[in-house]
Each structure stands twice: as structure tokens, then as C-alpha cells.
Amino acid sequence: MTVDEFLIWAEAQEGRWELHDGVAKRITSERVDHVQTKGEAFIALRVAARRAGCDCEVFGSGPGVQIDEGTVLAPDGAIVCGPKLPDDAILLVNLVVVVEVLSPSTAAIDHGRKLSGYFSLPSVEHYLILDPERRVVIHHKRGQGDAIETRVLSEGSAKLDPPGFAVAVEALFPPIAN
């Protein structure tokens, strides 16, 4: 299936779907910790971007990201900088930050295919993988040349420059219940 065929097909389907090398794959049901982490990450990134005065849009899950002619991925969050996207857009462009929340069924894809896929897009500077069980952020950052720099953060802040702000690791996860 091509990306154009997939986009038409996916709009008529229930649930969330991705296209991997021309094959449509349904995104499995999400656990509560996954959904809560996505929500907290969206809020934390939006607040941090606004405080910094960044001219960027922060997205939760929803619009897809075209990697190539046979691949559309559905990130758990993203920051897009540049011209405002039209209200009817179903694909994100000009991504600077991409967020995925780990789950047992997606860990291999998040650390493999998605890592290389997102960084194949020239605009992507940061890829944050959030591990809700360990409350750890794996921050992949575009380095010099083809290098990808990786930091594992359990405290402190993830510096996202560009677009030009930092976000506290703790803010990306739901509060710890007492």
C-alpha cells in the first residue's frame, strides 16, 4: 500500500494505524500508564514551549509522520516548528521533536525502526522515548554529521535546542501516587 492509499484507507478504520513498508498495522490497545504518560508529556512540552516563547506547535497523538513512500508512523507526541499546519492536515511536517512512550509490545520498534525512521527526516533534532515503568527518558539528539547522541535521564531536564527550551524529566510522567 502507498502512503496515499493508506491515508484514505485509514480514515475509514476504527482505532489508530501505522504503515510499515507498505503494510498497514493496527496500533494495539494502550495501558493506563501509557495514556497518562502521553498526556503528562503533552502538557509539560506545551507549557515549556509557551514559557520559552517558541513559535512551535505541540501535538499529542493523532496526525501521522511520513517517513518514506511506504511508511507512516503515529508518534505519541511531537513538536512542529515553522508555518502553522492547516486544520485538516493528517500528516505532520517540520517536526523538530518526536515523542514515543514505551510499552512492552512496541519497545523493539521504538528503539529500532522508529529511531532510524524519525532521524531520516532532516528536520528532526530530538527523539524522546519515555519509559513509564522506570520513569526514564531516553533522549536521542542529532549530533554532528550522521551521529545520534543519546542520554538516559531519570532526573534533571532534557534540553531541547532547537527549538530552544528545556523540560523537566519529572514533568513528563504522571505524579507518583502516595
C-alpha positions as CSV (number, residue, x, y, z in Angstrom):
1,M,0.0,0.0,0.0
2,T,1.3,3.5,-0.8
3,V,1.1,6.4,1.7
4,D,-1.7,8.0,-0.3
5,E,-3.7,4.7,-0.4
6,F,-3.1,4.2,3.3
7,L,-4.3,7.7,4.3
8,I,-7.6,7.2,2.5
9,W,-8.0,3.7,3.9
10,A,-7.0,4.6,7.5
11,E,-9.6,7.4,7.8
12,A,-12.3,4.8,7.4
13,Q,-10.9,2.4,10.0
14,E,-11.5,2.2,13.7
15,G,-8.6,2.9,16.0
16,R,-5.0,4.0,15.2
17,W,-3.0,2.6,12.4
18,E,0.6,2.8,11.1
19,L,2.0,1.9,7.7
20,H,5.2,-0.2,7.8
21,D,6.9,-0.8,4.5
22,G,3.5,-0.8,2.7
23,V,1.7,-2.9,5.3
24,A,-1.0,-1.5,7.5
25,K,-0.6,-2.3,11.2
26,R,-3.1,-1.6,13.9
27,I,-1.7,0.1,17.0
28,T,-2.6,-2.1,20.0
29,S,-4.6,-1.0,22.9
30,E,-2.8,1.2,25.3
31,R,-2.3,0.6,29.1
32,V,-3.3,3.3,31.6
33,D,0.3,4.2,32.4
34,H,0.9,4.7,28.7
35,V,-2.0,7.1,28.2
36,Q,-1.3,9.0,31.4
37,T,2.4,9.5,30.3
38,K,1.3,10.7,26.9
39,G,-1.0,13.3,28.5
40,E,1.6,14.5,31.0
41,A,4.3,14.8,28.3
42,F,2.0,16.8,26.0
43,I,1.2,19.2,28.8
44,A,4.8,19.5,30.0
45,L,6.1,20.2,26.5
46,R,3.3,22.7,25.7
47,V,3.9,24.6,28.9
48,A,7.7,24.7,28.4
49,A,7.4,25.8,24.8
50,R,5.0,28.6,25.6
51,R,7.1,29.8,28.6
52,A,10.1,29.9,26.2
53,G,8.1,31.8,23.6
54,C,8.7,29.2,20.9
55,D,6.8,29.6,17.7
56,C,6.1,25.9,17.5
57,E,3.0,23.7,17.9
58,V,2.9,20.8,20.3
59,F,0.9,17.7,19.4
60,G,-0.3,14.7,21.3
61,S,-1.0,11.5,19.4
62,G,-3.1,11.9,16.3
63,P,-1.5,13.1,13.0
64,G,1.0,10.7,11.4
65,V,4.5,11.2,10.1
66,Q,5.5,10.1,6.7
67,I,9.0,8.5,6.7
68,D,9.1,7.3,3.1
69,E,6.7,6.2,0.3
70,G,5.7,3.1,2.3
71,T,5.8,4.2,5.9
72,V,3.6,6.4,8.1
73,L,4.3,6.4,11.8
74,A,2.0,7.6,14.6
75,P,4.1,9.2,17.3
76,D,2.7,9.7,20.8
77,G,3.7,13.3,20.7
78,A,5.5,15.8,18.5
79,I,6.7,19.4,18.3
80,V,6.4,21.1,14.9
81,C,8.1,24.4,14.1
82,G,7.6,26.6,11.0
83,P,4.4,27.5,9.3
84,K,1.2,26.6,11.1
85,L,-0.3,23.4,9.8
86,P,-3.7,23.6,8.2
87,D,-6.6,22.4,10.4
88,D,-7.3,19.5,8.1
89,A,-3.7,18.2,8.0
90,I,-3.3,14.5,8.7
91,L,0.5,14.3,8.4
92,L,2.9,16.4,10.4
93,V,5.8,18.2,8.7
94,N,8.7,20.2,10.0
95,L,9.0,18.0,13.1
96,V,11.7,19.0,15.5
97,V,10.9,16.8,18.5
98,V,9.2,13.4,18.4
99,V,7.9,11.5,21.5
100,E,7.2,7.8,21.9
101,V,6.0,6.1,25.1
102,L,7.4,2.6,25.6
103,S,5.1,-0.3,26.0
104,P,6.1,-4.0,26.1
105,S,4.7,-4.6,22.6
106,T,6.5,-1.6,21.0
107,A,9.9,-1.4,22.6
108,A,11.8,-3.0,19.8
109,I,10.2,-0.8,17.1
110,D,10.6,2.4,19.2
111,H,14.3,1.7,19.7
112,G,14.9,0.4,16.1
113,R,12.7,1.2,13.1
114,K,11.3,4.4,14.6
115,L,14.7,5.7,15.8
116,S,16.2,5.4,12.3
117,G,13.0,6.5,10.6
118,Y,12.5,9.7,12.5
119,F,16.1,10.7,12.1
120,S,15.9,10.1,8.4
121,L,13.8,13.3,8.3
122,P,16.2,16.3,8.2
123,S,14.0,18.5,10.5
124,V,14.0,16.1,13.4
125,E,16.5,17.1,16.1
126,H,15.3,15.2,19.1
127,Y,13.6,11.8,19.7
128,L,12.4,11.3,23.3
129,I,11.5,7.7,24.4
130,L,9.6,7.8,27.7
131,D,9.7,4.7,29.8
132,P,6.7,4.9,32.2
133,E,7.7,1.9,34.3
134,R,11.2,3.2,35.1
135,R,10.3,6.9,34.8
136,V,13.3,7.4,32.5
137,V,13.7,9.5,29.3
138,I,16.0,8.2,26.6
139,H,16.9,11.4,24.8
140,H,18.3,10.9,21.3
141,K,19.7,14.1,19.8
142,R,21.0,14.8,16.3
143,G,24.8,15.3,16.6
144,Q,27.5,16.2,14.1
145,G,27.2,14.6,10.7
146,D,25.3,11.3,10.9
147,A,25.9,10.9,14.7
148,I,23.0,10.5,17.1
149,E,23.8,11.4,20.7
150,T,22.0,9.5,23.4
151,R,21.4,10.5,27.1
152,V,19.4,8.5,29.6
153,L,17.7,10.8,32.1
154,S,16.0,9.9,35.3
155,E,16.1,13.4,36.8
156,G,17.0,17.0,35.8
157,S,15.9,18.3,32.4
158,A,16.0,17.4,28.8
159,K,17.4,20.3,26.8
160,L,15.6,20.7,23.5
161,D,17.6,23.2,21.4
162,P,16.3,23.7,18.9
163,P,13.5,24.7,19.4
164,G,15.1,26.4,22.5
165,F,13.8,25.2,25.9
166,A,14.2,22.5,28.5
167,V,11.6,20.3,30.1
168,A,11.9,18.6,33.5
169,V,12.1,14.8,33.3
170,E,9.7,14.6,36.3
171,A,7.1,16.7,34.4
172,L,6.9,14.2,31.6
173,F,5.4,11.5,33.8
174,P,2.3,11.3,36.0
175,P,2.7,12.2,39.6
176,I,3.7,9.3,41.9
177,A,0.8,8.2,43.9
178,N,1.2,8.2,47.7
